Amino acid sequence: MQRRRRWSDRGAGALVTAVVLAASLLPASPAAAANVPFNVATLNIYNGLSQADFVSDLQLITSRADLVGLNEVGNRKAFLQDWAAANGWWLYAPEPTQAAAEALLARKSMFDVLEKGSIFVCDTNGPGEVPPARYNNWVRYRHKQSGRSVFHINAHLNASIESNGRPEDLPRTRCAEQQIQDIKNLAASKKDHGQVVVSGDFNIDFSADRAYGYEKFPWKVFEANSLPNLRSSYNLYGERGTGTHGNRHIDYIYFWKRLEEHQVIWMTDYNIVDGTKSDHNGVVATLAIAL
C-alpha cells in the first residue's frame, strides 16, 4: 500500500511539473509583462495670466508628469525655451506663434527626441483673426528605459463649437471637425512606428458628446469604434472631480489602445489637477510601458 501511494504521489508530482513547464512555454500576457510607469499631462494655461501665475501653473503641471502638452502658450515661447533648458526638459514649440501655442515638453532624464512635426489644419477667419489658426503638433520620443518609441500629439480645438454635445453650425465648428479627423489620421499613421498618446483642450464635454453622439466629434471618431483606436481617461476610468473647465470635462488624454495581444502600453489611472491659476484644471494620466 505504501509503495502504491509513493508511485501515486510521484505521478501527481510529475503531472504538476508537466503543467508548470507547459505554462512556462506559453507567451506571457501583456498584463503580466514587466513594465515601467510614466505620467502624461495636459493643461491649458490661460494666455492672459500674469507671469507669476503662469510660472506657478507650469511648475505645478510639470511636477506631476514626464510628458506635458500645453495650450495657449505661444506668447511664452522664449520663456519656455529658457525654462526647459534650465530644468531638464525638451521643448517643442514650432513657428508660427499659433503653432507654438500647443507646446510639448518631455523630461530629458526619461526621453530622447527622435523626430517632430507640426501640421497646419485650418484658419477659420484668416491670418491674425480670432480664433487663431489651428495646428496639430507631435514629437516622437525614445523612452530610455524600454527603448520604445512614444509619439505625443498635442492639439487645441476651437471654442464655442458645441452646446450640450450638439455641434454649432459655424465655420469654426467645421474647422474643429476637420482637426478631430486629422488627429485620428495622424495617430493611425504613427501607431505602426511606436506607441501613441494624444493630449489637449478639445472644447467638447465628454459626457455631453457621448450622450448625443455627433458623428464628427471625438466620442464617435475616437472611442465608439472597435479596437484598435484612441481611448480617453474618461472612457476608461470615468469622469472625476467637478470638471476641467467649469463643470465640463473638455481637456483630454488619450492613448492608442490595441488588441490585447498587441498591447505594450496601458493607461492605468488618471487624476484631475486643480489648484491652477488658469481657468482650466489639468489632467494627468499614468501609463505603463512594457520593457
Residue pairs with C-beta under 8 A, 6 or more apart in sequence:
29 260
30 260
30 261
30 263
30 264
30 266
30 290
31 260
31 266
33 264
33 290
33 291
34 290
34 291
35 266
35 288
35 289
35 290
35 291
36 145
36 146
36 288
36 289
36 291
37 268
37 286
37 287
37 288
37 289
38 66
38 67
38 110
38 143
38 286
38 287
38 289
39 64
39 65
39 66
39 67
39 284
39 285
39 286
39 287
40 65
40 66
40 67
40 68
40 69
40 152
40 197
40 199
40 253
40 284
40 285
40 287
41 61
41 62
41 64
41 65
41 67
41 68
41 69
41 199
41 253
41 273
41 282
41 283
41 284
41 285
42 68
42 69
42 70
42 71
42 154
42 199
42 200
42 201
42 251
42 252
42 253
42 282
42 283
43 57
43 61
43 68
43 69
43 70
43 71
43 251
43 273
43 276
43 278
43 280
43 281
43 282
43 283
44 70
44 71
44 72
44 156
44 201
44 245
44 251
44 278
44 279
44 280
45 54
45 57
45 58
45 70
45 71
45 72
45 73
45 76
45 276
45 278
45 280
46 72
46 277
46 278
46 279
46 280
47 72
47 73
47 74
47 75
47 76
47 101
49 57
49 277
49 278
51 79
53 277
53 278
54 76
54 79
54 277
56 277
57 276
57 277
57 278
58 70
58 80
58 83
60 273
60 275
60 276
60 282
61 68
61 70
61 273
61 276
61 282
61 284
62 68
62 87
62 89
62 105
64 273
64 282
64 284
65 284
66 106
66 107
66 110
66 111
67 104
67 105
67 106
67 107
67 111
67 141
67 150
67 152
67 197
68 104
68 105
68 106
69 102
69 103
69 104
69 105
69 152
69 154
69 199
69 200
70 102
70 103
70 104
70 105
70 154
71 101
71 102
71 154
71 156
71 200
71 201
72 101
72 156
72 201
73 80
73 93
73 100
73 101
73 103
74 93
74 97
74 98
74 99
74 100
74 101
74 103
75 97
77 93
77 97
77 100
77 103
80 91
80 93
80 103
80 105
81 91
81 93
83 89
84 90
84 91
84 105
85 91
88 107
88 108
88 109
89 105
89 106
89 107
89 108
90 104
90 105
90 106
90 107
90 108
90 111
90 113
90 139
90 141
91 103
91 104
91 105
92 103
92 104
92 105
92 113
92 116
92 137
92 139
93 99
93 100
93 103
93 104
94 100
94 116
94 118
94 135
94 137
96 133
98 132
98 133
98 134
98 135
99 118
99 120
99 133
99 135
99 137
101 132
101 156
102 135
102 136
102 137
102 154
102 155
102 156
102 200
103 137
103 154
104 116
104 137
104 138
104 139
104 152
104 154
106 113
106 139
106 141
106 152
109 144
110 143
110 144
110 145
111 141
111 142
111 143
111 144
111 150
112 141
112 142
112 144
113 139
113 140
113 141
113 142
114 140
114 141
114 142
114 149
115 139
115 140
116 137
116 138
116 139
116 140
117 137
117 138
118 135
118 136
118 137
118 138
119 135
119 136
119 137
119 138
119 182
119 186
120 133
120 134
120 135
121 133
121 134
121 135
121 136
121 175
121 178
121 179
121 182
122 133
122 134
122 175
122 178
122 179
123 129
123 132
123 133
123 134
123 175
124 131
124 158
124 171
124 172
124 175
125 131
125 171
127 133
131 158
131 159
131 172
134 155
134 156
134 157
134 158
134 175
134 176
134 179
135 155
136 153
136 154
136 155
136 179
136 182
136 183
136 186
137 153
137 154
137 155
138 151
138 152
138 153
138 154
138 186
138 190
139 151
139 152
140 149
140 150
140 151
140 190
140 193
140 194
141 149
141 150
141 151
141 152
142 148
142 149
142 150
143 149
143 150
143 289
145 291
146 289
146 290
146 291
148 194
148 195
148 264
148 265
148 289
148 290
149 193
149 194
149 195
150 194
150 195
150 196
150 197
150 265
150 289
151 187
151 190
151 193
151 194
151 195
151 196
151 197
152 197
152 198
152 199
153 183
153 186
153 187
153 190
153 196
153 197
153 198
153 199
154 198
154 199
154 200
155 179
155 183
155 198
155 199
155 200
155 202
156 200
156 201
156 202
157 176
157 179
157 180
157 200
157 201
157 202
157 203
157 204
158 172
158 173
158 175
158 176
158 203
159 172
159 203
160 168
160 170
160 172
160 203
161 167
161 168
161 170
161 172
161 173
161 176
161 203
161 204
162 168
162 173
162 203
162 204
162 205
162 208
162 209
162 214
162 217
164 205
164 208
164 212
165 204
165 205
165 208
165 209
165 210
165 211
165 212
165 213
165 214
165 217
166 212
166 214
167 173
167 177
167 214
167 216
167 217
176 203
176 204
177 216
177 217
180 202
180 216
180 217
180 218
180 221
180 222
181 216
181 221
183 198
184 221
184 222
184 230
187 196
187 198
187 230
187 254
187 256
190 196
191 228
191 256
191 258
195 255
195 256
195 264
195 265
195 289
196 230
196 255
196 256
197 253
197 254
197 255
197 256
197 287
198 230
198 252
198 253
198 254
198 255
199 252
199 253
199 254
199 283
200 251
200 252
201 245
201 250
201 251
201 280
202 218
202 250
202 251
202 252
203 250
204 217
204 218
204 250
205 248
205 249
205 250
206 219
206 232
206 234
206 235
206 239
206 249
206 250
206 252
207 234
207 239
207 249
208 248
209 217
209 218
209 219
210 219
210 223
213 219
213 220
213 224
214 220
215 221
218 232
218 252
222 229
222 230
222 231
222 232
222 254
223 229
223 230
223 231
223 232
223 235
227 257
227 258
227 259
228 256
228 257
228 258
228 259
228 262
229 256
229 257
230 254
230 255
230 256
230 257
231 254
231 255
231 257
231 267
232 252
232 253
232 254
233 252
233 253
233 254
233 267
233 270
233 283
233 285
234 249
234 252
236 267
237 267
237 269
237 270
239 249
240 270
240 271
240 272
241 272
241 274
241 281
243 249
243 250
243 281
244 250
244 251
244 272
244 280
244 281
244 282
244 283
245 251
245 279
245 280
245 281
251 280
251 281
251 282
251 283
252 283
253 267
253 270
253 283
253 284
253 285
255 265
255 266
255 267
255 285
255 287
256 265
257 263
264 289
264 290
265 287
265 288
265 289
265 290
266 287
266 288
267 285
267 286
267 287
268 286
268 287
268 288
269 285
269 286
270 283
270 284
270 285
270 286
271 283
271 284
272 281
272 282
272 283
273 281
273 282
273 283
273 284
274 281
276 282
